[in-house]
Amino acid sequence: MQQEIALSASNIVKYFYQPESFQVLKDISFQVRKGEFLSLVGKSGSGKSTLLYVLSTMDTDYKGSLVVNGETLTGKTQNELAAFRNAHIGFVFQFHYLLPEFTALQNVMLPALKLARKSKAEIEADAYEHLSMLDLKEQAKKSTAKLSGGQQQRVAIARALINEPSIIMGDEPTGNLDSKNAQIVFDIFRQLAGERGQTIITVTHDEDFAKRSDRIIELSDGNLVAS
């Protein structure tokens, strides 16, 4: 049986217009299967982070079409896209963007409270479960400012998982981590794809990280040169 397609990008073209017109993505087309662990690689300026933001629906100024979970997202309103992202896509960035005055538990709960599909008590229970899975249960009531960098990034992953997204997108998720914590993050992503069937799409400069993912898509000067 053919594996289900999680994301399909067709003929994506993207321009920057400041300080002058520049084509940053050139007719990019590819598909990502459900449960696939994909790395986007390329030199700085190749267009990989720009492509990730188009795939994530946070950048809508492009030509072409984007389909996620069978739903065409191109042309939807910002409010529709925001609702879709919160329900279907989890984000892990190089910088964790946690609220330092909040506890780890509170940070993880925030996206689910916004989605409001469950009661606060259910959301808190889910948040504890995700923190436990990432070996952070003992840190739940600590403010995130008091956690190590590796712990903070794991809290950010728990936050990305709280709404049970089908796709997790990472922008250099190991970029600020030492090799030990980078390995922990890789192992978490591998587990999520392999055991939970969640699709992982990450931009990375880490060659070892990319080589151990399921597939590499390489960009060069806005062109897809390997997939």
trRosetta pair geometry for C-beta under 8 A, 3 or more apart (Angstrom, degrees):
i j d omega theta_ij theta_ji phi_ij phi_ji
3 33 4.5 31 116 -158 127 128
3 34 6.3 -152 168 44 95 85
3 35 7.4 -102 -166 45 126 109
4 33 6.9 114 77 -161 47 74
4 34 4.3 14 79 1 99 131
5 8 5.6 28 158 -52 134 105
5 31 5.2 -52 -140 -172 117 122
5 32 7.2 105 -162 72 71 44
5 33 6.2 -67 -107 -107 47 52
5 34 7.1 127 162 -25 2 83
5 67 8.0 38 121 102 120 112
5 70 7.9 117 78 -66 91 69
6 32 5.2 -53 62 101 101 91
6 33 6.3 72 1 153 95 18
6 34 4.4 132 -57 -80 102 61
6 35 7.8 165 -43 3 133 47
6 36 7.2 -151 18 27 129 99
6 68 7.0 0 156 -152 64 68
6 69 6.5 -6 -155 -70 57 63
6 166 6.5 -167 -143 140 110 111
6 167 5.9 140 164 -79 126 108
6 199 4.2 160 133 -51 175 159
7 31 6.9 166 90 -156 57 54
7 32 4.4 14 53 44 99 109
7 55 6.5 41 -176 -159 146 107
7 66 7.6 -20 -165 -167 90 84
7 67 7.1 157 -155 88 44 59
7 68 5.1 -3 -107 -108 80 75
7 69 7.9 -5 -73 -28 61 54
7 167 6.6 70 -48 -102 121 149
7 199 6.9 167 -7 139 107 158
7 201 7.3 -19 29 -50 157 145
8 30 8.0 -150 -144 104 50 37
8 31 4.7 -9 -106 -108 77 89
8 32 7.8 -149 -67 24 43 66
8 65 8.0 1 110 109 93 93
8 66 7.5 160 85 -155 57 40
8 67 4.4 -1 56 58 101 104
8 68 7.9 -161 27 -70 63 40
9 12 5.1 -27 175 -29 111 126
9 28 6.0 -14 129 116 128 95
9 29 6.1 -162 104 -129 75 39
9 30 5.8 13 54 50 101 65
9 31 7.6 -170 26 -80 64 43
9 51 8.0 36 -151 -166 170 100
9 54 7.6 79 -128 115 129 114
9 55 6.4 -61 -71 -97 129 92
9 64 6.9 33 -180 142 77 133
9 65 7.7 170 -153 89 42 52
9 66 5.6 -5 -108 -108 71 76
10 29 5.1 30 -129 -120 45 100
10 64 5.6 -178 93 -174 58 95
10 65 4.7 -1 56 57 108 91
10 66 7.7 -162 25 -71 73 36
10 67 7.7 31 -4 2 108 101
11 27 5.4 -28 -142 -145 65 70
11 28 7.5 120 -148 57 11 41
11 29 5.6 12 -46 -66 48 108
11 63 7.2 -56 128 123 93 86
11 64 4.2 -171 94 -117 68 99
11 65 7.1 40 52 17 91 76
12 25 5.5 -37 122 140 95 137
12 27 7.3 131 59 -146 44 15
12 28 4.2 -33 56 58 102 96
12 29 7.2 162 6 -68 79 52
12 51 7.1 103 109 -129 149 87
12 54 6.0 112 -162 138 138 154
12 62 5.7 -2 -161 164 85 135
12 63 7.3 146 -153 82 37 54
12 64 3.9 -125 -88 59 42 162
12 66 7.3 50 -87 -66 115 93
13 23 7.1 -40 -168 -151 90 107
13 25 6.0 -179 -141 96 27 87
13 26 6.6 30 -118 -124 79 29
13 27 5.9 11 -73 -63 93 52
13 28 7.8 166 -65 12 42 78
13 62 6.4 156 75 -172 47 81
13 63 4.2 -10 57 60 103 104
13 64 5.7 141 9 -31 70 107
14 23 7.4 124 83 -161 48 61
14 24 5.1 -48 99 65 100 95
14 25 3.8 50 29 31 101 111
14 47 7.6 146 63 -152 122 115
14 50 6.1 -179 103 154 154 124
14 51 7.9 -161 10 -84 145 59
14 54 6.3 -117 -68 -69 140 140
14 59 7.5 34 -130 137 137 132
14 61 7.2 90 -140 103 88 74
14 62 4.4 -37 -87 -113 88 100
14 63 7.6 -166 -68 25 45 69
14 222 7.9 -148 59 -142 89 111
15 21 6.0 -15 -175 -160 125 83
15 22 6.6 144 -160 74 72 41
15 23 5.3 -42 -100 -99 78 57
15 24 6.7 143 -123 9 22 83
16 21 7.5 159 88 -148 52 36
16 22 4.8 -11 60 60 95 98
16 24 5.5 63 -14 -30 99 123
17 20 7.5 -71 -175 164 42 17
17 21 5.5 -6 -123 -95 62 65
17 22 7.8 -162 -78 22 23 70
23 26 5.9 71 143 -78 120 88
23 222 6.0 107 125 176 81 170
24 47 5.0 154 163 -109 82 104
24 50 5.2 -16 134 95 133 174
24 222 5.3 -175 166 -99 30 116
25 28 5.3 -56 -178 -11 107 123
25 47 5.2 147 -80 -172 73 138
25 50 6.2 -149 -45 111 110 121
25 51 6.0 130 -103 -81 130 87
25 54 7.2 -34 -20 -13 168 156
25 62 7.0 -4 60 -135 136 120
25 222 5.1 -155 -101 -155 22 92
26 221 7.8 6 3 121 133 74
26 222 4.3 87 -8 129 98 106
26 223 5.1 -29 63 -81 122 70
27 64 7.8 158 -126 -83 44 127
28 51 6.3 -91 133 -120 175 121
28 64 7.4 -11 58 -107 74 174
28 219 7.8 -19 -106 -106 127 113
28 223 7.9 180 -82 -145 82 31
28 224 5.2 116 -128 -35 81 116
29 64 7.8 -151 -79 -152 80 130
29 224 7.5 -120 43 19 50 153
30 217 6.2 173 76 -116 177 140
30 224 6.6 173 -38 -139 120 160
30 227 5.3 -136 -113 -153 137 158
32 36 5.4 -147 -175 64 81 132
32 38 5.5 -80 -126 -24 118 152
32 199 5.9 100 137 -167 119 132
32 201 6.3 -41 -121 -78 166 115
33 36 4.4 98 63 -32 82 123
33 199 7.4 -175 98 -110 42 113
34 166 7.3 -49 -131 179 97 109
34 197 6.1 13 153 176 99 97
34 199 5.7 -90 -136 -60 41 110
35 193 5.4 112 -171 -172 59 73
35 194 7.4 94 -171 -91 103 25
35 197 4.2 -54 -82 -146 107 61
35 198 7.0 75 -103 46 53 20
35 199 6.2 -49 -25 -78 17 66
36 193 6.8 -46 125 -154 7 125
36 199 5.7 17 49 -133 69 86
36 200 7.3 -130 105 43 49 69
36 214 5.2 -125 -161 74 76 149
36 215 6.4 -11 -178 17 119 117
37 189 6.1 112 -134 144 120 104
37 190 6.5 -1 -86 -103 164 55
37 193 4.3 -82 -58 -48 100 171
37 199 8.0 -167 -76 -159 41 45
37 200 4.4 10 -124 57 69 119
37 213 4.5 -137 125 -157 98 86
37 214 4.4 118 55 -2 78 101
37 215 7.6 145 82 23 55 70
38 199 7.6 5 7 -179 106 87
38 200 6.5 173 29 93 63 66
38 201 4.9 -6 69 -110 109 67
38 202 7.2 163 90 25 58 64
38 213 6.3 116 -129 153 9 133
38 214 6.5 -47 -70 62 53 96
38 215 5.2 -22 -113 70 77 94
38 216 7.7 152 -163 -96 64 23
38 217 6.4 18 -178 -3 110 106
39 202 5.6 -26 -113 72 65 89
39 203 7.8 111 -166 -117 63 18
39 204 5.4 -50 -152 32 108 116
39 209 6.7 146 -109 120 141 86
39 210 3.9 -175 128 -128 161 78
39 213 4.3 145 -24 35 106 153
39 215 7.4 -174 28 92 71 46
39 216 5.1 -24 71 -110 99 71
39 217 7.3 -179 89 28 49 67
40 48 4.5 155 142 -159 111 109
40 51 6.5 -162 -155 81 151 125
40 52 6.3 -161 45 -64 158 101
40 201 6.8 38 -22 179 108 85
40 202 6.8 -160 23 98 81 38
40 203 4.7 -37 73 -97 109 65
40 204 7.3 125 62 17 58 65
40 217 5.3 -23 -108 71 66 99
40 218 8.0 152 -163 -92 49 28
40 219 6.9 14 -174 -6 93 110
41 48 6.7 -67 164 -100 3 157
41 203 7.8 149 -80 -154 37 57
41 204 6.4 -35 -89 70 83 72
41 205 7.5 122 -136 -105 84 34
41 207 7.8 72 -132 -104 144 60
41 210 5.1 30 -61 -121 132 156
41 216 5.7 -14 11 -164 121 107
41 217 7.3 155 24 79 70 46
41 218 5.1 -30 75 -105 91 75
41 219 7.5 175 87 23 41 71
42 46 3.1 -123 143 87 127 163
42 47 6.9 -19 96 47 158 67
42 48 4.7 165 39 -40 114 120
42 218 5.5 132 -72 -167 84 65
42 219 3.9 -49 -56 66 157 75
42 220 5.8 -157 -139 -69 111 52
43 46 5.0 118 57 -45 63 112
43 220 7.1 53 21 -118 98 73
45 221 8.0 6 125 -96 91 52
46 219 4.3 134 146 105 111 96
46 220 5.4 -49 -138 -105 111 30
46 221 6.5 -49 -134 -31 63 29
46 222 7.2 -165 177 -42 49 38
47 50 4.9 -61 -160 48 63 118
47 51 5.7 70 141 -30 85 100
47 219 5.0 -114 65 156 95 147
47 221 7.5 35 -11 149 116 12
47 222 4.5 103 -41 -98 152 56
48 51 5.6 -52 -148 33 31 113
48 52 6.6 35 152 -22 63 101
48 203 4.9 137 137 -130 111 111
48 219 5.0 -180 -68 35 81 131
49 52 5.4 -47 -149 31 37 115
49 53 6.6 33 154 -16 66 103
49 171 6.0 66 -130 -142 96 112
49 203 5.4 78 -85 -153 66 172
50 53 6.0 -58 -153 37 32 107
50 54 6.7 33 149 -17 65 103
50 59 7.1 -42 -165 41 66 172
51 54 5.6 -54 -152 35 36 112
51 55 6.2 34 152 -18 68 106
51 219 6.7 179 -12 -60 145 154
52 55 5.6 -56 -147 39 32 112
52 56 6.1 28 154 -19 66 110
52 169 6.1 143 -169 -175 102 121
52 171 5.8 153 114 -89 158 94
52 201 7.0 170 -125 130 91 110
52 203 5.0 -79 -45 -37 146 121
53 56 5.6 -51 -138 40 33 112
53 58 4.9 -76 -163 70 83 104
53 59 4.1 66 128 -8 103 118
54 57 7.8 35 175 -75 32 26
54 59 4.9 -57 -78 75 57 109
54 62 5.2 35 -127 -23 125 158
54 66 6.9 -168 152 -70 87 142
55 66 6.7 -179 -121 -138 46 131
55 169 6.9 163 101 -111 111 140
55 201 6.5 -91 126 124 152 159
56 59 7.6 67 60 15 87 78
56 85 6.9 52 171 -119 80 116
56 89 6.1 146 -146 167 77 155
56 91 7.0 56 -142 -92 138 111
56 169 5.2 -127 -88 59 109 170
57 60 6.8 23 -168 -75 62 89
57 66 7.1 -175 -81 106 80 150
57 68 7.7 -82 -42 -2 117 145
57 73 5.4 -85 -98 161 122 144
57 76 7.9 -14 -151 61 128 119
57 81 4.5 -162 158 -163 128 115
57 84 6.6 24 48 83 172 122
57 85 5.8 -143 65 -67 122 106
57 89 7.5 172 24 5 109 158
58 85 7.4 69 -63 -96 81 152
59 62 6.7 70 127 -27 98 112
60 74 8.0 147 -150 -133 86 56
60 78 7.4 -118 -8 -87 151 77
60 81 7.0 -118 -72 -54 126 168
64 74 7.3 -143 101 -98 53 148
65 72 6.4 -37 -171 -145 111 103
65 74 4.7 -104 -132 1 62 150
66 72 7.4 121 81 -156 50 57
66 73 5.0 -43 94 57 101 104
66 74 5.2 129 31 -48 78 92
67 70 6.7 -2 172 -137 108 13
67 71 6.6 163 -157 75 71 31
67 72 5.2 -36 -99 -92 85 58
67 73 7.0 166 -105 4 29 81
68 71 6.0 -29 70 59 66 86
68 73 5.8 19 17 -25 104 128
68 84 7.6 113 74 165 130 126
68 88 6.6 122 134 133 125 145
68 89 7.7 -23 178 -62 156 112
68 167 6.8 -78 -158 -5 118 150
69 88 6.1 -113 -4 -149 145 140
69 166 5.9 92 -79 68 124 156
69 167 7.9 -130 -43 -21 102 113
71 84 7.3 -150 101 -133 144 132
72 75 7.4 11 135 38 105 107
73 76 5.5 -64 -164 9 56 126
73 81 6.5 87 -169 -109 108 93
73 84 6.5 -174 -116 113 115 169
76 80 4.1 -113 173 92 112 131
76 81 5.2 140 98 -55 116 85
76 84 7.3 54 112 -12 163 141
77 80 4.6 97 55 7 79 103
77 81 6.9 -148 94 -4 41 87
78 81 5.7 -57 -145 39 32 110
78 82 6.2 35 155 -24 66 105
79 82 5.7 -50 -144 33 31 112
79 83 6.5 30 156 -17 63 105
80 83 5.9 -58 -153 37 30 110
80 84 6.4 31 150 -20 65 108
81 84 5.5 -53 -146 36 34 113
81 85 6.2 37 155 -22 67 103
82 85 5.8 -50 -147 34 30 112
82 86 6.5 27 156 -18 63 107
83 86 6.0 -56 -148 35 29 109
83 87 6.5 15 158 -8 64 113
84 87 6.2 -71 -151 44 27 102
84 88 5.6 -26 173 23 68 121
84 89 7.5 41 129 1 75 106
85 88 6.8 -82 -125 54 18 81
85 89 4.8 -52 -148 49 63 115
86 89 7.9 -10 -34 51 13 75
86 111 6.2 -172 -151 -167 89 97
86 114 6.2 -106 -150 106 143 116
86 115 5.3 -179 145 -82 116 97
86 163 6.4 153 162 -70 64 176
87 115 6.3 129 -83 -131 71 125
87 163 6.2 -125 -130 159 33 134
87 165 7.5 130 131 -105 32 76
88 165 5.5 84 161 -145 26 84
88 166 5.5 -25 -160 27 80 98
88 167 6.4 29 150 27 83 95
89 165 5.3 95 -122 -156 6 138
89 166 7.9 -40 -76 54 49 69
89 167 5.1 -22 -111 77 74 99
89 168 7.5 146 -165 -99 58 28
89 169 6.1 2 -171 1 107 111
90 159 7.9 153 -156 109 105 59
90 160 3.3 100 172 174 112 84
90 161 5.8 28 -119 -69 164 39
90 162 8.0 137 -111 26 120 61
90 163 7.1 175 -77 51 96 93
90 165 3.9 -170 -24 28 90 144
90 167 7.3 -177 27 96 71 49
90 168 4.5 -23 70 -111 104 79
90 169 7.2 168 83 24 51 64
91 160 5.6 -148 54 -115 34 110
91 168 7.6 -179 -75 -160 20 63
91 169 5.6 -19 -109 69 66 90
91 170 7.6 145 -164 -90 49 42
91 171 7.7 0 -167 1 94 98
92 153 7.5 68 -167 -169 110 83
92 156 5.6 113 -131 128 81 108
92 157 5.5 16 -101 -91 132 69
92 160 5.1 -57 -56 -42 85 158
92 168 6.6 23 -2 176 108 105
92 169 7.4 -180 30 93 69 43
92 170 4.3 -18 72 -107 99 89
92 171 7.6 -178 93 26 54 60
92 173 4.4 31 121 -112 114 122
92 202 7.9 -27 71 -108 108 103
93 96 6.8 173 66 -100 88 20
93 97 6.0 50 45 -4 134 116
93 156 7.3 -100 38 -180 70 145
93 170 7.4 -173 -81 -154 25 57
93 171 5.0 -4 -127 56 67 102
93 172 7.4 20 -177 61 52 78
93 173 7.1 152 124 -96 5 66
94 171 6.0 -74 -20 108 85 81
94 172 3.8 4 -74 91 111 108
94 173 6.7 -123 -83 -90 47 22
94 175 4.0 -20 -131 48 112 131
94 176 5.7 113 175 -17 82 101
95 176 6.9 78 -84 -22 56 148
96 144 7.7 -146 112 172 140 137
96 152 4.7 -137 -9 148 167 101
96 153 5.6 -131 -84 -92 115 52
96 155 6.9 55 -172 72 139 94
96 156 4.0 -134 -148 -57 93 136
97 156 7.1 93 49 -119 74 120
98 102 7.3 -131 169 64 87 104
98 104 8.0 -23 -154 -112 144 57
98 107 4.9 -3 -147 -136 97 151
98 144 4.3 -93 132 133 142 168
98 152 6.0 -128 7 -160 142 97
98 155 6.0 32 -92 104 143 126
98 156 6.2 -111 -55 -74 100 88
98 159 7.5 -180 -100 -25 88 153
99 102 4.2 51 89 12 109 116
99 106 7.5 -71 67 109 119 109
99 107 5.8 -175 35 -98 85 95
99 110 7.7 110 3 -56 127 152
99 144 7.1 107 73 30 45 131
100 143 6.5 50 169 164 58 107
100 144 5.7 -113 -121 73 47 92
100 145 3.9 61 -166 -62 102 104
101 143 6.5 -42 -154 -144 22 124
101 145 7.5 27 -66 -19 36 124
102 106 4.0 -123 -176 91 108 126
102 107 5.1 137 104 -56 124 79
102 110 7.8 29 164 -52 169 121
102 143 6.8 134 86 -135 22 76
102 144 6.6 16 78 0 72 107
103 106 4.6 98 51 7 78 101
103 107 7.0 -138 94 -5 42 86
103 140 6.7 44 154 151 120 51
103 141 5.3 -40 -147 -153 145 33
103 142 6.1 124 -143 72 86 26
103 143 5.7 -75 -93 -88 52 43
103 144 7.1 126 -171 -33 22 73
104 107 5.8 -58 -152 35 30 112
104 108 6.5 26 154 -18 65 107
104 131 6.4 102 133 -116 120 133
104 136 6.3 -133 163 158 154 124
104 139 5.3 59 -3 124 158 92
104 140 5.3 -115 75 -135 110 33
104 141 7.5 -43 37 -11 91 13
104 142 6.0 32 -10 63 107 77
104 143 8.0 151 -29 -159 66 11
104 144 5.6 121 -79 -80 65 83
104 147 6.7 83 -72 -50 116 145
104 151 7.9 -69 -98 157 136 102
104 155 4.7 -113 -143 -118 96 129
104 158 7.7 48 172 62 98 145
105 108 6.0 -60 -151 36 29 108
105 109 6.3 26 155 -20 65 111
105 124 7.1 31 179 -143 116 81
105 127 5.5 99 -154 131 71 133
105 128 7.0 7 -121 -73 108 70
105 131 6.9 -50 -90 -39 70 154
105 140 4.3 52 -55 -179 106 89
105 141 6.4 2 0 -78 125 48
106 109 5.7 -58 -146 36 31 112
106 110 6.9 53 155 -49 62 90
107 110 6.1 -35 -161 -6 32 116
107 144 5.8 39 -29 -46 150 137
107 155 5.8 45 86 161 136 118
107 156 8.0 -54 145 -85 129 51
107 159 5.6 -63 139 -79 86 128
108 127 4.1 132 104 -145 120 105
108 130 6.2 180 -167 76 138 127
108 131 6.3 -114 -35 -55 167 102
108 155 6.4 -111 -60 -167 97 78
108 158 4.6 -35 -115 120 123 109
108 159 4.8 -127 -115 -81 53 68
108 162 5.5 148 172 -71 78 130
109 112 5.8 -78 -164 50 52 107
109 113 5.6 51 147 -28 88 109
109 120 7.9 42 -170 -152 133 74
109 123 5.2 89 -145 143 95 113
109 124 6.3 -2 -99 -87 131 58
109 127 4.8 -45 -68 -64 80 150
109 162 6.9 175 -108 -148 26 155
110 113 5.8 -58 -145 34 29 111
110 114 6.5 28 158 -18 64 106
110 159 6.9 5 44 -144 98 111
111 114 5.6 -56 -153 36 34 113
111 115 6.3 32 152 -18 68 106
111 159 6.3 115 -1 180 117 81
111 162 5.4 139 64 66 108 123
111 163 5.5 -91 126 -29 116 115
112 115 5.5 -51 -143 38 36 110
112 117 7.3 -82 -161 38 78 90
112 118 6.5 -22 175 45 113 109
112 123 4.3 166 115 -135 132 115
112 126 6.6 145 -100 76 169 138
112 127 7.4 -137 24 -58 142 99
112 162 4.6 -103 -39 142 112 118
112 163 5.6 -179 -87 -74 75 78
113 116 6.8 26 176 -71 36 68
113 120 7.0 32 -107 -108 97 81
113 123 6.1 112 -65 165 69 170
115 163 5.5 115 -24 -113 160 125
117 163 7.7 104 20 -138 131 91
118 122 3.9 -108 169 89 121 130
118 123 5.2 152 89 -55 113 80
118 126 7.2 90 77 -12 163 137
119 122 4.6 96 55 7 79 102
119 123 6.9 -144 95 -5 41 87
120 123 5.6 -55 -147 38 33 113
120 124 6.3 35 154 -22 66 104
121 124 5.8 -51 -147 34 30 112
121 125 6.5 32 153 -18 63 105
122 125 5.7 -55 -151 36 32 112
122 126 6.4 33 151 -19 66 105
123 126 5.6 -53 -148 37 33 112
123 127 6.3 35 152 -22 65 105
123 162 7.4 43 -158 180 86 118
124 127 5.6 -52 -147 34 32 113
124 128 6.5 34 153 -18 64 102
125 128 5.8 -52 -151 34 32 111
125 129 6.5 35 150 -22 63 105
126 129 5.5 -54 -152 33 33 115
126 130 6.5 28 154 -15 67 104
126 162 6.1 104 124 -153 118 78
127 130 5.9 -54 -148 37 32 106
127 131 6.3 30 154 -16 65 107
127 140 7.7 116 129 -142 100 113
127 158 7.1 81 -155 157 67 117
127 162 6.1 5 -90 -118 76 117
128 131 5.7 -57 -145 41 31 110
128 132 6.1 34 154 -23 65 106
128 137 6.5 53 -166 -125 78 93
128 140 6.4 8 -111 -113 76 152
129 132 5.7 -55 -150 34 28 113
129 133 6.5 33 151 -23 63 104
130 133 5.5 -48 -148 31 35 116
130 134 6.6 15 157 -2 65 108
130 158 4.1 133 132 -149 115 93
130 161 5.2 166 -135 85 134 121
130 162 6.2 -96 -7 -87 161 68
131 134 6.0 -69 -149 49 31 99
131 136 4.2 -95 -169 83 83 99
131 137 5.2 125 116 -82 101 51
131 139 7.2 -144 -171 65 121 85
131 140 5.3 98 131 -89 167 97
131 155 7.4 12 -111 -111 94 71
131 158 5.4 38 -75 -131 60 160
132 135 7.5 35 -175 -78 34 25
132 136 7.3 -107 -66 54 22 61
132 137 4.3 32 -91 -60 73 117
133 158 7.6 149 59 -105 100 97
134 154 4.4 161 166 180 130 112
134 155 7.8 179 100 -70 149 36
134 157 6.3 148 -102 81 148 117
134 158 5.4 -112 11 -62 145 106
134 188 6.7 23 -112 -114 94 134
135 154 7.5 -49 59 179 80 159
136 139 4.7 -60 -170 46 79 113
136 140 6.8 115 132 -64 83 67
136 151 6.4 131 -114 -154 111 89
136 154 5.7 171 -52 116 134 124
136 155 6.4 174 -169 -76 165 75
136 158 6.8 -103 50 -38 143 148
137 140 5.8 -15 -164 -33 41 114
139 142 4.9 -58 -166 28 69 122
139 147 6.0 69 -169 -102 138 115
139 151 6.0 -150 -142 -169 174 131
139 155 7.7 -101 110 -72 127 113
142 146 5.1 -109 176 73 112 120
142 147 6.2 124 109 -59 128 91
143 146 5.2 86 68 3 81 102
143 147 8.0 -145 102 -15 47 87
144 147 5.4 -46 -157 18 51 119
144 152 5.7 92 -176 -117 101 91
144 155 5.9 -148 -118 88 115 167
147 151 3.9 -122 179 97 112 125
147 152 5.0 148 96 -59 117 76
147 155 6.8 95 82 -18 171 135
148 151 4.6 94 53 9 78 104
148 152 6.9 -138 94 -8 39 87
149 152 5.6 -53 -146 34 30 113
149 153 6.5 28 156 -18 64 103
149 176 6.1 -122 -174 129 130 106
149 177 6.4 -178 127 -102 113 69
149 181 7.0 127 101 99 91 177
150 153 5.9 -54 -150 35 32 108
150 154 6.6 30 152 -16 64 105
150 177 6.0 89 -94 -134 79 108
150 178 7.5 -54 -63 36 115 89
150 180 7.5 -34 -95 98 152 91
150 181 3.4 -127 -109 -116 115 135
150 184 6.6 66 -167 50 117 144
151 154 5.7 -56 -150 38 34 110
151 155 6.5 39 150 -21 66 101
152 155 5.6 -50 -151 33 34 113
152 156 6.5 37 149 -20 64 102
153 156 5.3 -48 -151 33 37 116
153 157 6.7 41 148 -21 64 99
153 173 7.0 120 -166 178 119 81
153 174 7.9 82 -174 -103 159 48
153 176 7.5 177 -69 70 128 102
153 177 6.2 -46 -5 -71 163 124
153 181 6.8 102 48 165 137 122
153 185 6.3 -44 133 -83 129 125
154 157 5.4 -46 -149 32 38 113
154 158 6.5 43 150 -19 65 100
154 184 7.2 -44 -77 130 115 126
154 185 7.6 -135 -80 -88 73 80
154 188 7.4 172 -122 -63 86 160
155 158 5.5 -50 -150 35 35 114
155 159 6.4 39 149 -20 65 103
156 159 5.5 -49 -149 35 34 115
156 160 6.5 37 150 -21 64 103
157 160 5.5 -52 -149 34 35 114
157 161 6.4 27 153 -17 65 109
157 173 7.9 73 -79 -165 100 131
157 185 7.1 -173 -61 -131 143 86
157 188 6.0 25 174 137 162 153
158 161 5.8 -63 -148 39 31 108
158 162 6.8 55 152 -56 64 89
159 162 5.9 -28 -152 -13 33 117
160 165 7.0 -64 164 21 74 133
160 168 5.8 79 148 -134 128 104
161 164 7.0 32 176 -85 65 37
161 165 7.1 -115 -124 23 38 89
161 168 7.4 -13 -80 -91 74 127
161 192 7.5 -124 -103 -116 122 132
165 168 6.1 124 87 -71 122 67
165 198 7.0 74 93 -143 71 119
166 198 6.3 -167 -166 -131 34 72
166 199 6.3 28 145 18 73 101
167 198 7.1 167 -95 -175 21 81
167 199 4.6 -26 -109 72 74 106
167 200 7.8 169 -160 -80 59 23
167 201 6.6 3 -173 7 105 108
168 189 7.3 -145 89 -125 138 90
168 192 6.6 11 7 130 146 153
168 198 5.8 45 -8 151 106 124
168 199 7.1 173 24 86 65 53
168 200 5.2 -15 67 -109 100 68
168 201 7.4 171 87 29 51 64
169 201 5.0 -18 -111 72 75 96
169 202 7.2 160 -165 -84 45 49
170 173 3.7 -43 -167 -35 127 122
170 189 7.5 -59 -19 -95 148 137
170 200 7.2 3 1 -170 112 90
170 201 7.3 175 26 92 70 48
170 202 3.7 -7 64 -114 108 94
170 203 6.9 -149 102 32 66 63
170 204 7.6 22 106 -59 112 93
171 202 7.6 -158 -66 -153 21 64
171 203 5.1 11 -130 46 56 117
172 175 3.5 21 161 -37 112 130
172 176 8.0 83 135 -16 106 74
172 202 8.0 138 -57 -180 19 94
172 203 6.0 -38 -41 97 64 91
172 204 6.2 132 -107 -110 52 51
172 205 6.7 11 -113 5 103 92
173 185 5.8 -171 128 171 110 143
173 189 7.9 125 77 -57 153 133
173 202 5.9 -72 6 -137 113 124
173 204 7.5 -47 30 -87 75 99
174 177 4.8 -76 -160 43 67 118
174 181 7.5 166 -140 109 88 81
174 182 3.8 75 -162 -128 129 91
174 185 5.2 -174 -82 65 97 144
174 186 7.1 2 -63 -47 144 87
174 204 6.9 26 38 -129 102 113
174 206 5.6 -10 78 -21 126 153
174 209 6.0 -178 33 -82 147 153
175 204 7.8 -159 -62 -133 86 67
175 205 7.0 68 -106 30 96 107
175 206 7.8 -142 -83 -35 56 106
177 181 4.0 -120 -169 93 118 113
177 182 4.6 157 98 -60 117 75
177 185 6.6 142 31 -7 170 134
178 181 5.4 81 54 21 72 99
178 182 6.8 -131 100 -9 31 95
179 182 5.4 -54 -141 38 31 116
179 183 6.4 37 157 -24 64 102
180 183 5.9 -55 -157 31 28 111
180 184 6.8 30 146 -20 62 103
181 184 5.2 -45 -149 31 42 117
181 185 6.5 42 152 -18 67 100
182 185 5.8 -53 -150 36 33 110
182 186 6.4 36 150 -20 64 104
182 206 6.6 -179 -168 -125 138 162
182 209 6.8 -93 171 -73 111 119
183 186 5.6 -52 -147 36 33 113
183 187 6.3 34 154 -20 65 106
184 187 5.8 -56 -150 36 29 111
184 188 6.5 33 151 -22 63 104
185 188 5.6 -51 -150 31 34 114
185 189 6.6 31 153 -16 65 104
186 189 5.8 -58 -153 38 32 109
186 190 6.2 33 151 -21 67 107
186 209 5.7 -141 -92 -128 122 86
186 212 6.6 42 -174 88 135 133
187 190 5.5 -52 -145 36 33 114
187 191 6.3 35 154 -20 65 105
188 191 5.8 -57 -152 36 29 111
188 192 6.4 29 152 -21 65 106
189 192 5.6 -53 -146 34 33 112
189 193 6.4 26 158 -13 66 106
189 200 4.9 91 -168 -127 106 159
189 202 7.2 -25 -134 -34 159 138
189 213 8.0 -33 119 -108 131 97
190 193 6.1 -59 -149 40 28 105
190 194 5.9 12 161 -7 66 118
190 212 7.8 -46 -79 139 126 107
191 194 6.1 -64 -133 47 25 101
191 195 5.3 -14 -177 15 67 120
191 196 7.5 52 136 -2 67 99
192 195 7.1 -54 -108 51 13 85
192 196 5.1 -38 -159 40 53 123
192 198 4.5 -43 159 53 97 123
192 200 6.5 106 86 -61 116 116
193 196 7.4 -17 -53 55 8 79
193 197 7.3 34 -166 -126 39 14
193 198 6.0 -92 -87 70 47 67
193 199 7.0 64 -116 -113 91 24
193 200 5.1 -74 -65 -2 116 114
193 214 7.3 -142 154 -24 155 126
200 213 7.5 -129 96 -141 119 116
202 209 7.7 -77 105 145 141 123
202 213 7.4 -154 44 -91 112 152
204 209 5.0 -106 170 91 158 130
204 210 5.4 -170 80 -61 122 94
206 209 3.7 53 99 11 118 119
206 210 6.4 160 89 -16 64 84
207 210 5.7 -58 -148 38 32 110
207 211 6.2 32 157 -22 67 108
208 211 5.9 -53 -144 34 29 111
208 212 6.6 16 161 -10 62 111
209 212 6.4 -75 -157 41 24 102
209 213 6.9 31 150 -33 63 102
210 213 5.8 -50 -155 16 36 114
210 216 5.3 62 172 -105 105 114
211 216 7.4 -10 -89 -54 40 132
213 216 6.8 117 69 -69 110 71
215 227 7.1 34 166 -178 116 62
216 226 6.7 10 105 112 97 111
216 227 7.6 -140 99 -125 51 37
217 224 6.5 -40 -174 -142 99 103
217 226 7.0 178 -147 94 37 63
217 227 4.6 16 -114 -111 83 86
218 224 7.4 115 78 -159 52 56
218 225 5.2 -55 99 64 101 91
218 226 4.1 27 34 48 113 100
218 227 7.4 -142 24 -64 65 56
219 222 6.8 8 -177 -110 110 10
219 223 6.7 151 -155 74 68 37
219 224 6.1 -42 -99 -96 71 49
219 225 6.8 127 -132 9 20 89
220 223 5.7 -28 69 61 73 89
220 225 4.7 16 16 -18 114 138
224 227 5.9 2 175 -40 117 119
